[in-house]
Amino acid sequence: NVLGISHSESSVRSTSVDTKVSNLAERQATISQDLAKQEEEYFSLIHALEGRQMEVSRALLEQDMASFEMIQSVEQMRSKAQDYEEQFERVDGERSQLKEAVQKSTLENENALRAHEEQLEQFKYLQGQWDSLQLAMQQKDSLLLDKEAD
């Protein structure tokens, strides 16, 4: 009792410190478990996003291929229409037949262009989905960084 503290006061303080240390250890274990769960959720989300990214990439590739084929088809149709026009000028007797062919080709071009516009709308939708996925990943990363900072 040299310091003016009785054994019972020293024992109470020691118990209080032990309790605080124990509580801190429990909190640390809980935080570690929560971080492990969040990391697992994060990697699961990344895996899901990568899968979705692959789907979107495949869809975009298919869109690109379809657009390319349409463009080729439109160019071929334009070329055909031009050929028909040249024949029209050369052969007066076939004028009415060639005119119908040009109208048909023009209608096909319009149909092809409409189909291309629909695919372009789908592309924009998929791009929006991709942007949403990217934003979700950024938000998840931000949440994880905030959790780690805490």
C-alpha positions in Angstrom: 0.0 0.0 0.0 3.0 2.2 -0.7 1.3 4.2 -3.4 -1.7 4.9 -1.4 -3.8 2.4 -3.3 -5.3 -0.5 -1.5 -5.3 -4.0 -2.9 -9.0 -3.9 -3.6 -8.7 -0.6 -5.6 -5.8 -2.1 -7.6 -7.8 -5.3 -8.2 -10.8 -3.3 -9.4 -8.6 -1.3 -11.8 -6.9 -4.4 -13.0 -10.3 -6.1 -13.6 -11.6 -3.0 -15.4 -8.5 -2.9 -17.7 -8.9 -6.7 -18.3 -12.5 -6.1 -19.3 -11.6 -3.2 -21.6 -8.9 -5.3 -23.2 -11.3 -8.2 -23.6 -14.0 -5.9 -25.1 -11.4 -4.5 -27.5 -10.3 -7.9 -28.5 -14.0 -8.9 -29.1 -14.6 -5.8 -31.2 -11.5 -6.4 -33.2 -12.6 -10.0 -33.9 -16.0 -8.8 -34.9 -14.5 -6.2 -37.2 -12.2 -8.8 -38.7 -15.2 -11.1 -39.3 -17.2 -8.2 -40.9 -14.3 -7.3 -43.1 -13.9 -10.9 -44.2 -17.6 -11.1 -45.0 -17.4 -7.8 -46.9 -14.3 -9.0 -48.8 -16.1 -12.2 -49.7 -19.2 -10.2 -50.9 -16.9 -7.9 -52.8 -15.2 -10.7 -54.6 -18.6 -12.3 -55.3 -19.8 -9.0 -56.7 -16.7 -8.7 -58.8 -17.2 -12.2 -60.1 -20.9 -11.4 -61.0 -19.9 -8.1 -62.6 -17.2 -9.8 -64.6 -19.7 -12.4 -65.8 -22.2 -9.6 -66.7 -19.3 -7.7 -68.4 -18.6 -10.8 -70.5 -22.3 -11.0 -71.5 -22.4 -7.3 -72.4 -19.2 -7.7 -74.3 -20.6 -10.6 -76.2 -23.8 -8.7 -76.9 -21.8 -5.7 -78.1 -19.6 -7.8 -80.3 -22.8 -9.4 -81.8 -24.2 -5.9 -82.3 -21.0 -4.8 -84.0 -21.0 -7.8 -86.3 -24.7 -7.3 -87.2 -24.1 -3.6 -87.8 -21.2 -4.3 -90.0 -23.2 -6.9 -92.0 -26.0 -4.3 -92.3 -23.7 -1.6 -93.5 -22.3 -4.0 -96.1 -25.8 -4.9 -97.1 -26.8 -1.3 -97.4 -23.7 -0.5 -99.4 -24.5 -3.5 -101.7 -28.1 -2.3 -102.1 -26.9 1.3 -102.8 -24.5 -0.2 -105.4 -27.4 -2.2 -106.9 -29.6 0.9 -107.0 -26.8 2.8 -108.8 -26.5 0.0 -111.3 -30.2 0.1 -111.9 -30.1 3.8 -112.4 -27.3 3.5 -115.0 -29.3 0.8 -116.8 -32.4 3.0 -116.8 -30.4 5.7 -118.6 -29.0 3.3 -121.2 -32.2 1.3 -121.9 -35.4 3.3 -122.4 -37.4 0.2 -123.0 -36.6 -1.3 -119.5 -37.4 2.0 -117.7 -40.5 0.8 -115.8 -38.9 -2.5 -114.7 -35.8 -0.8 -113.4 -37.8 1.8 -111.6 -39.6 -0.9 -109.6 -36.3 -2.5 -108.8 -34.9 0.8 -107.4 -38.1 1.3 -105.3 -37.7 -2.2 -103.9 -34.0 -1.6 -103.2 -34.9 1.7 -101.4 -37.5 -0.1 -99.3 -35.0 -2.7 -98.4 -32.5 0.0 -97.5 -35.1 1.7 -95.3 -35.9 -1.6 -93.6 -32.2 -2.3 -93.1 -31.7 1.2 -91.6 -34.7 0.7 -89.3 -33.3 -2.6 -88.1 -29.9 -0.9 -87.6 -31.6 1.9 -85.5 -33.3 -0.8 -83.4 -29.9 -2.4 -82.8 -28.4 1.0 -82.0 -31.2 1.5 -79.3 -30.3 -1.9 -77.9 -26.7 -1.0 -77.9 -27.5 2.2 -76.0 -29.5 0.2 -73.5 -26.6 -2.3 -73.0 -24.2 0.6 -72.6 -26.5 2.0 -69.9 -26.5 -1.3 -68.2 -22.7 -1.4 -68.4 -22.4 2.1 -66.9 -24.7 1.0 -64.1 -22.5 -2.0 -63.4 -19.4 0.2 -63.3 -21.1 2.6 -60.9 -22.1 -0.2 -58.7 -18.5 -1.5 -58.6 -17.3 2.0 -57.8 -19.9 2.4 -55.0 -18.9 -1.0 -53.5 -15.2 -0.1 -53.7 -16.0 3.2 -52.0 -17.9 1.4 -49.2 -15.1 -1.0 -48.7 -12.6 1.7 -48.5 -14.8 3.6 -46.0 -15.1 0.4 -43.9 -11.4 -0.1 -44.0 -10.8 3.5 -43.1 -13.0 3.1 -40.1 
